[in-house]
Structure formats: C-alpha cells, structure tokens
C-alpha cells in the first residue's frame, strides 16, 4: 500500500481516546503547522508546477486533500519525518470526488484552485464539522460575478469561467475565510487588477496572500479591502518552497491546557502575534502567560481561575475555533461565564458532553452560561466536532476518574500527533 493510504488508514483506525486524570504538566510541546493554512496552500499547488511545503501538518484533513490532488493528476511525495510534502506535475481531471470532499470542509478550496489553474471545476458541496448549515453562497456568488456558469448536477456543483472573465471587483456580504481564499485562488488565473472588499483577515488567509506574493502576485491590504494585481501567466513563479505558519488553534489549545495544569507548560513554535485575543482572555481569567520570545511562551496554571465573558468574532476577535476549549476551562473557574458564539449557529454540542462530566452549562440559542463547579468527573463522552473533541481532551485531563472519548476521528482530522504530544508531557492518553 502506498504511503498516503497507509497514513490515512493508520489514523483512521482509531475510534476512541482513553484519558486518565493528570495532576500537572511540566514540560514543553512544539506546535505543528496550521491545518487551515495548509489546506488553501494545497489547493494553491494546482496553480504551480512544483511546490514543496515545509512545516506541513500530517493529519487526516491534509491527507485527504493530498489524496484529492493525486486524483486531479498531481504527483505527491511525502516526507513525514521532515514535516514536508512535495506536489508537482499537471492537472488531468477537474472533478473533486464526492467521497473525499464530504470528509472535510477544506475540500471547497479546490474550487478556487481549479478555477485559478484551468478555469473550470466540478466540486461536491463540502463536508466537515456539523456546526451549522455552512452555506457556500458567497463562493458561488463571486464566481458568478466573474461571469462563470454555475450548474448543479447529480450532487456536484459545476463552475465554468468563460474567457475572458471579467474583473474581480467584488464585495463579500459577510466575512468568510474559505470564501476569501477561494476568491484569491481563482483570481490567480485572471490577469489584471482586482479588488476584494469585506475580506477575512485571519492569519491563514494572510498566509495564502504571502504565498501568492512569493508566486509573483502583488496583493495589498487596506483594512478589509484587498487589491490584487495579477501579471501575465509567464511571469509567475512555477517552482517554489513555502513554509506553513504555526497552528494558532493548536497553540491556543495547549495554552488553555497550561492554564489548567501548567507547572509551567512551555509552548514552542507558535506565533504570539496571532494569539492576542486568546492570551488576553486567559490572562483575564487568572492564567499567567509569560512570553519568552515571539515563538515561545510558558503558561502557569491559574491558582484561582475566574469566570469571564467571551464573544467569538472574525480575526482579530476571539476565534470560534477556541470557544470549546475555553468552555472546558471555564467549567471549573470560580463564578459565572458567558460565551456568545457569533460565527456558527450550532457550535455548542460540546456543552452537552461537558455536562455529562459534571459541568454546569445552560445553552440558550447562541449563548452558553457556565457556572463554575469544583471539579469535573471522568465519563464516557462523544466528540461531536473537531474543536469539541479538543475541549473533551482538556476536560478529561482535569477530571477525576477515567474519560473515554468516542468518535475520536474528529480530533485526528485537525490535530497532528495530539496523543503523542500529550504522552510526551507525561499525560496518560491512549488511542484505541
Ligand atoms: N457563510 C455563509 N456563506 C458563505 C460562507 C460562509 O453564510 O458562502 C457563513 C458561515 O455559515 C458562517 C460564517 O459565514 O456562519 C463564517 O464562515 P467561514 O466561511 O468564515 O468559515 P469557513 O471558511 O467554512 C474556516 C475554517 C473553520 C473556522 C472558520 C471561522 C477552514 C478549512 N475552516 O471555515 O475552521 O471555524 O473559518 O474562522 O479554514 C476548524 O478548523 O475547526 C474549523 C471549523
């Protein structure tokens, strides 16, 4: 069996995670490359002849994306030990298979990658975490704005850019991360000047922007407006090596863990600048975060954690992808906390699992009210989505008694070697 399938099978075979209580963590952990940067960069590999990605996270979502690239005709070479992947060669198909696309939300990025590379794409609606309806109307509206034909056939969306496509002077109705990334990817194929307004400015979007600059595209940002200047195709770089930024959500997950158990916990290979809102909320809650350098912090457990209020928002606001992990922490903080989820309409499923562990949480619409309890107790719980699974891992480590998290595939979709990293810190966790 080839390496890619072998890796997918080796992660995919695990069903649950067993967690034993952990009294404290003293040690250091290194953050992997960002999943949500690697995915648009993999889609961008369609735009060049030969791309090597360094600091590449080997996890299920990125492996599924590599499998899609192979089916689109690209050659893929993996170097897991060096955290490196090489994608090269031409495109032989423009159809993204349903079975793979339905496994993860990031598959929608092949729409932009294919449109930018060859002007047409057949993609299924994406899968991913069940955290709301997650429409892609903005992605399609942008393609239509460029003059593309958009058709729905047999469960697939077929998009054809008619040549010559009109200019991309476009304003998004709402801030969308992958919508912005898809627009950027698509515009690579259209020579000239374009303007995108009301764009997402998440660090992962800006990582794609940096990549496009390396390729030879001039991108300027003014607030939430981006000006993009695409030179003739012949002037673009065709072969390059690019380093994926550190995963700020994985980093934030470890910071929360450090806030509960750090004696202290040192977190390395992160980018402190991308973690402003997370560090601010940790500090407000009574956690001491000591910044040692722009890429390294140490976190001391908060002796008396206090309840705080959180409202998720697009970057630079508090990330929706950190809300679940904070909920686990605030479950054992002194006093009350309020979390308001403003990005996704159904992202509180972890609250009901945390309740099984003794947390006192009341959910009303997009608001969760948390009354801190003395301690959590181990239980059999179920991971309902990727970040929910991280919150349950945190809860399991601080709980009294054993915890078993079912459906652990969600964790493996988005965290590289989480079990091994925790074991390296002395935690007793076992994938089963
Ligand atoms: N939305 C629309 N129409 C669209 C696009 C988005 O109504 O065409 C809505 C969504 O339903 C949501 C809001 O806009 O209510 C924001 O969604 P966005 O498009 O920004 O989310 P996304 O691009 O699908 C990415 C990350 C998510 C992360 C969100 C928000 C990737 C692959 N996924 O999703 O990551 O939560 O941005 O920051 O980049 C995760 O890693 O666990 C994860 C869910």
Boltz pocket constraint, residues with backbone or C-beta under 6 A from the ligand:
constraints:
  - pocket:
      binder: B
      contacts: [[A, 36], [A, 39], [A, 105], [A, 106], [A, 129], [A, 132], [A, 133], [A, 134], [A, 135], [A, 136], [A, 137], [A, 138], [A, 139], [A, 174], [A, 175], [A, 176], [A, 177], [A, 178], [A, 179], [A, 200], [A, 202], [A, 320], [A, 321], [A, 342], [A, 343], [A, 344], [A, 345], [A, 386], [A, 387], [A, 414]]
      max_distance: 6.0
